[in-house]
């Protein structure tokens, strides 16, 4: 009997380890909520009015999604951890980056309005048409875009790190890219998934 003990112990250990394995999934809904909060703070009144008009439809969609999530959580209890997840965006670094972007937005808005600058599919901004920028302003606009992109890249990295999951950085960037495009004001340019520019 004693010779089987190590085999039995190994089987019990394996079974117990299987019971305590925790899969941490990227909290997509929480990321969207965090992105919307930050983007609305940065854009202020420039956030797309079409988003405000569609809030009733969004509310109905959210209710349906919440009901579906409730059923799934009942059927698959491990999904509960993800549905209750929330991203921390209240760190000093995130606040500082958001404030820097807010302060810069007053200058950037002029070029978004003219179509010279647009939101890219990877969560950044880009000079879309430099011919729409007066020649003496072009270097300043390039620097403005570079500074904005540096803050955005740092923001995505900081949110992932602050929440203990640096591997989420690309998911956070992707979520923000979608939400920037969604919140863009009418007339602004955004890239679609193929990289083509579209005017909202």
matplotlib code that plots the C-alpha trace (Angstrom):
import matplotlib.pyplot as plt

x = [0.0, 2.8, 4.3, 1.1, 1.1, 3.3, 1.0, -2.1, -0.5, 0.3, -3.2, -4.7, -2.3, -3.2, -6.9, -6.5, -4.4, -7.1, -9.7, -7.8, -6.7, -8.1, -8.4, -8.3, -10.0, -9.7, -12.6, -13.9, -17.0, -14.9, -12.3, -15.0, -16.4, -12.9, -12.1, -15.4, -14.7, -11.2, -12.2, -15.2, -12.9, -10.4, -12.9, -15.4, -18.2, -16.7, -17.7, -20.0, -23.6, -24.7, -23.5, -25.7, -28.8, -28.2, -27.9, -31.5, -30.6, -27.3, -29.3, -31.6, -28.6, -26.9, -30.0, -30.2, -26.5, -26.8, -29.6, -27.6, -24.6, -26.8, -27.9, -24.3, -23.0, -25.6, -24.6, -20.8, -19.9, -16.3, -17.5, -18.6, -15.1, -14.9, -18.4, -17.6, -14.1, -13.5, -10.4, -8.5, -8.0, -7.6, -3.8, -1.7, 0.0, -3.3, -4.7, -1.5, -1.7, -5.4, -4.8, -2.0, -4.3, -7.1, -4.8, -3.5, -6.9, -7.7, -4.9, -5.5, -9.2, -8.6, -6.8, -9.4, -12.1, -10.2, -9.6, -5.8, -5.6, -7.6, -8.0, -6.1, -7.3, -4.6, -5.7, -3.4, -3.7, -2.1, -1.6, -4.0, -3.5, -0.7, -1.9, -4.7, -2.2, -0.6, 3.1, 4.4, 2.3, 3.3, 6.2, 4.1, 1.3, 3.8, 5.1, 1.5, 0.7, 3.9, 3.2, -0.4, 0.7, 3.3, 0.7, -1.8, 0.8, 1.8, -1.9, -2.6, 0.5, -0.2, -3.8, -2.7, 0.2, -1.9, -4.4, -1.7, -1.9, 0.7, -0.3, -3.6, -1.9, -2.9, -6.5, -6.7, -5.3, -7.8, -10.7, -9.6, -9.2, -12.8, -14.1, -12.1, -13.7, -17.1, -16.8, -15.4, -17.4, -19.3, -16.9, -13.8, -11.8, -11.3, -9.6, -11.6, -10.1, -8.5, -6.7, -8.9, -9.9, -13.7, -15.4, -18.0]
y = [0.0, 2.4, 2.2, 3.7, 6.7, 8.9, 8.3, 9.0, 12.1, 13.3, 12.7, 14.6, 17.5, 17.7, 17.7, 20.4, 22.6, 22.2, 23.5, 26.7, 27.7, 31.1, 32.4, 36.2, 37.4, 40.9, 42.9, 44.4, 46.1, 47.7, 48.8, 50.5, 52.3, 53.5, 54.6, 56.5, 58.3, 59.4, 60.3, 62.4, 64.2, 64.9, 65.9, 67.7, 69.2, 68.0, 64.4, 63.3, 64.4, 61.3, 59.3, 61.3, 60.8, 57.1, 56.7, 55.3, 52.6, 51.9, 51.6, 49.0, 47.2, 47.2, 45.9, 43.0, 42.3, 42.5, 39.9, 37.7, 38.0, 37.1, 33.9, 33.1, 33.8, 31.3, 28.7, 29.4, 30.7, 31.4, 34.3, 36.1, 37.4, 39.1, 40.6, 42.2, 43.5, 47.2, 49.0, 51.4, 54.7, 56.8, 56.5, 59.7, 58.7, 58.2, 61.5, 63.3, 61.9, 62.7, 66.3, 66.7, 65.4, 67.7, 70.7, 69.9, 69.2, 73.0, 73.2, 69.8, 70.5, 73.1, 70.5, 67.8, 70.3, 71.1, 67.5, 67.9, 65.5, 62.3, 59.4, 56.3, 52.7, 52.0, 54.6, 57.4, 60.6, 61.3, 64.2, 63.1, 66.0, 68.4, 70.6, 71.7, 73.2, 76.5, 76.1, 78.0, 75.8, 72.4, 71.8, 72.8, 70.4, 67.5, 68.2, 68.4, 65.1, 63.5, 64.7, 63.5, 60.1, 59.8, 60.5, 58.1, 55.2, 55.9, 56.0, 52.6, 51.1, 52.8, 51.5, 47.9, 48.1, 49.9, 47.0, 44.3, 43.1, 44.6, 42.0, 43.8, 46.9, 45.9, 45.1, 48.5, 50.3, 48.5, 49.4, 53.1, 53.1, 52.0, 54.5, 57.4, 56.8, 56.4, 59.7, 61.7, 64.8, 65.0, 66.1, 64.6, 61.9, 58.4, 55.4, 52.2, 48.7, 48.7, 52.0, 54.1, 57.5, 58.1, 61.4, 61.1]
z = [0.0, 0.9, -2.6, -4.1, -1.8, -4.0, -7.0, -4.9, -3.4, -7.0, -8.1, -5.1, -5.6, -9.3, -8.5, -5.9, -8.2, -10.9, -8.5, -7.6, -11.1, -11.8, -15.3, -15.5, -18.6, -20.0, -18.6, -21.8, -20.4, -17.6, -20.1, -22.3, -19.2, -18.2, -21.8, -22.1, -18.8, -19.8, -23.4, -22.3, -19.8, -22.6, -25.3, -23.0, -25.0, -28.3, -27.6, -30.4, -29.9, -31.8, -28.9, -26.6, -28.8, -29.0, -25.2, -25.0, -27.5, -25.7, -22.5, -24.0, -25.4, -22.0, -20.3, -22.8, -22.4, -18.6, -18.7, -21.0, -18.7, -15.7, -17.4, -18.4, -14.9, -13.6, -16.1, -16.0, -12.5, -13.5, -15.6, -12.4, -11.7, -15.1, -15.0, -11.6, -12.7, -12.7, -13.9, -11.7, -13.6, -10.4, -10.1, -10.0, -13.3, -15.1, -13.7, -14.8, -18.4, -18.7, -17.5, -20.0, -22.8, -21.6, -21.7, -25.2, -26.6, -27.0, -29.5, -31.1, -31.7, -34.4, -36.5, -35.8, -36.9, -40.1, -41.0, -40.9, -38.0, -37.3, -34.9, -36.0, -35.8, -33.1, -30.6, -31.6, -33.7, -37.0, -39.4, -42.1, -44.5, -43.9, -46.8, -44.4, -42.0, -42.8, -43.6, -40.5, -38.2, -39.6, -37.2, -34.2, -35.4, -35.7, -32.2, -30.9, -32.5, -31.2, -27.6, -27.8, -29.0, -26.3, -23.6, -25.2, -25.4, -21.8, -20.7, -22.2, -20.6, -17.2, -17.0, -17.7, -15.2, -12.5, -12.7, -12.4, -15.9, -18.2, -20.8, -21.2, -22.8, -26.4, -25.4, -23.6, -26.6, -28.9, -26.7, -26.6, -30.4, -30.8, -28.2, -29.6, -33.0, -31.4, -29.5, -32.4, -33.2, -36.5, -39.3, -37.7, -39.5, -38.1, -39.6, -40.1, -39.5, -42.9, -42.2, -44.6, -43.4, -43.0, -42.0, -39.3]

ax = plt.figure().add_subplot(projection="3d")
ax.plot(x, y, z, "-o")
ax.set_aspect("equal")
plt.show()
